[in-house]
Amino acid sequence: MTRHHPDTLTLMEFSAGNLSEPHALCIRLHLDQCPHCRSRVDTLDSLGAVMMESQPQVGVSSDMFDSILSRIDSEPDMTENYISTQAKRMSPLQKLLGDDLDALPWKRQLGDVSVLDISERFPGQNEQVVLQKLAAGGKAPAHTHRGNETTIVLQGAFADQNGVFNQWDFVVLNQEDEHKPVAVGCEDCITLSVLSAPVKLTGTFTRLLNPFIR
Amino acid sequence: MSTLDQKPARAEGRKDPWSQLLEKVGRNQDRQAYHALFEHFGPQIKYYAMANGMASHAEELVQEVFVSIWRRSCLYDWRKAAASTWIFTIARNQRIDMLRKMKRTSAEMPVETEDLWQIPGENDDEPVTSLHRLMSERRVRESLSHLPEEQITVIAKVYMESKSHQMVADELNIPLGTVKSRVRLALNKLKVILQDQNV
């Protein structure tokens, strides 16, 4: 049972479709396991619908409906094809990482910590996306975070001074949060983290200095 | 499974006209119903595209959304979302998808838009009914009419122009904290805020 949830403002940005792909992935993975947040997103999606309805409307070309119909007629099995692709749909995590998280090419860092940078799976995004693994019972050294770091627990659990974070828990940490996580339980703890660019970019000089912009 | 399944007559009463039309499209490929949906939602979606700065692709977006509505209408379940909510999520996803395809240099998209943003009622293993879901749109519509203009303006920029809270703050020349507190006040009225959490 997840106990740590995304805040409502983040869910709103998700519902509006304004989050980056890696951030949206963290939310999506949480929603799959959290009926509570899913119901909040349902309400937020309704808010989107009501906003759309209350805006001005713009007339569409008179022949557009006919061209839509001819597209539909040109692909008679459209619906059947759609249903069969839906049935074959894999979970996003499986698609990204396969079935066995342990089989990934982990890079051992310090002691109990291994990491894997998967940023290149999100082309065109200015964020670093990393998997981190803390061996069962292991401790990570105390550290702070650059900018905002959004994390979702994919496997196992970790604990720090803020509590225990179980599978599918969601947490956002920033520079002010120094913590010393410990993997609890008998499984390795695996997390997915998205590291945002820490500063708002203005001049070209800051751009050069920013390690997250490639 | 649920009380609504046992009391179909009462359940039918909750269905709004657009959801009924969408269900007809899904069940019988009813083109008249499809046309009525197009007349109602087409102009809304076109405005949505234009507000998002996609003026030169606005009609293309409307087309994509409607083709997608046809394609997946058989999966539509009115107990999971009102038609307008369902159509909004399709418009949102098609907008994201179109922008992703324009930005992308290679054809490769390891993670598809729909892996990230779901359409309500699809890939959803939950038991069908939640009264909350059914009521949410009606409640949102009612509560929204009581919100002050400044809160609606902020929400409209987030939803219709896809602006982050920071971008809204910059544009309106007000602090980020003010934007967030307006959004929070509004979401509180709409009862979206989680009671037991500090946000």
Interface residues (C-beta under 8 A of the other chain):
Chain A: H5 D7 T8 L9 L11 M12 E13 F14 S15 A16 G17 N18 E21 A24 L25 R28 L31 P35 H36 R38 S39 R40 D42 T43 L44 D45 S46 L47 G48 A49 V50 M51 M52 E53 S54 Q55 P56 Q57 V58 G59 V60 S61 M64 F65 S67 I68 L69 R71 I72 M78 T79 Y82 I83 Q86 R89 P92 K95 L96 R121 F122 P123 G124 K200
Chain B: R31 H35 F38 G42 P43 Q44 I45 K46 Y47 Y48 M50 A51 A58 E59 V62 Q63 F66 V67 W70 R71 R72 S73 C74 L75 A81 A82 S84 T85 I87 F88 T89 A91 R92 N93 R95 I96 K103 R104 S106 E108 P110 V111 D115 L116 W117 Q118 P120 E122 N123 E126 S130 H132 R133 S136 E137 R139 V140 R141 L144 I155 A156 V158 Y159 M160 S162 K163 S164 H165 Q166 K180 V183 R184 L187 L190 K191 V192 I193 L194 Q197 V199
